[in-house]
Amino acid sequence: MLSSEQHQRWERDGFLVLEDFVPTSRCRELSEHVNELLATIDPTTEGALSIFSTTEQSHARDDWFLESGDKIRWFFEQGAFEQGQLVRELPAAVNKLGHAMHDLDPVFSAFSRTPELAELATDLGFVDPKLLQSMYIFKQPTIGGEVICHTDHTFLWTEPQSVVGFWFALEDATVDNGCLWAIPGGHRTPVKRRFRLDGQGGTTDDFFDETPYPEADGVPLEVPAGTLIALHGTLPHWSAPNTSTQSRHAYTLHVIDGRAQYLDDNWLQRGDDHPLRGFVG
Ligand SMILES: O=C(O)CCC(=O)C(=O)O
């Protein structure tokens, strides 16, 4: 699927932008399906008022988050609350859905398991690809929170490193509505942090290097709806807050190689009744 020039760019930059990977009609179908899912959700469910914030990391203490690896759960924007009260309806308040939509929801499973994506994964070097994590990210108008600079290996650690992120723009992503940013070539920098379970019901960070990534070297990845951005697991990337009145919906799927060891103190764990599956079967 990939040309030798695209392979070279992947090796050099640690990311690849593939415009028109998905027809925009499929993007719209996925968004419509999410609206149907949201209509079935009761946000007052016990334990469910979990805010996803990469600056505060409050979610990292919530069982609602820590037990979501084999479920479909919703997480809120910080800006959807005033004095501790949820002040927006769910469709305008939700930060993301996660983290096993690709296995539990037939529409997301079909979107995630296309022959084109399987071929791309093989082209990027996967021998035994396993679909680990999925998220539907809303990046709500005016309150869509920042996702701070990170690498995906930090959160989804395998030995050896194997995770790749497949990030689908379901709407146009611009600097104004919080597109992704990445540091070209930054995947060659050793990963500075590992986020993991602390063995006491919470999470902790191991810092191998406390110096920040050089975000000034980052480039904005402004892309139209239907674009797929593949992100190497050690590539520093982030997204700024959405200060515009346009949402920026995206679907992201993280794939690891079944030949690598997935560590049992990674935050995302799945029950024995939810074994990891590949692109087929
Ligand atoms: O969509 C975003 O704003 C961030 C997504 C991201 O960092 C990821 O999928 O790893």
The ligand as a Tripos MOL2 file, in Angstrom:
@<TRIPOS>MOLECULE
LIG
   10     9     1     0     0
SMALL
NO_CHARGES

@<TRIPOS>ATOM
      1 O1         -7.1360   13.5880   19.4250 O.co2     1 LIG1
      2 C1         -6.4080   14.1310   20.2540 C.2       1 LIG1
      3 O2         -6.5860   15.2850   20.5980 O.co2     1 LIG1
      4 C2         -5.2480   13.3970   20.8590 C.3       1 LIG1
      5 C3         -5.2070   11.9630   20.4600 C.3       1 LIG1
      6 C4         -3.9760   11.2700   20.9060 C.2       1 LIG1
      7 O3         -3.0610   11.8260   21.4160 O.2       1 LIG1
      8 C5         -3.8570    9.8370   20.6700 C.2       1 LIG1
      9 O4         -4.7840    9.2200   20.1110 O.co2     1 LIG1
     10 O5         -2.8040    9.2720   21.0610 O.co2     1 LIG1
@<TRIPOS>BOND
     1     1     2 2
     2     2     3 1
     3     2     4 1
     4     4     5 1
     5     5     6 1
     6     6     7 2
     7     6     8 1
     8     8     9 2
     9     8    10 1
@<TRIPOS>SUBSTRUCTURE
     1 LIG1         1 GROUP 0 **** ****
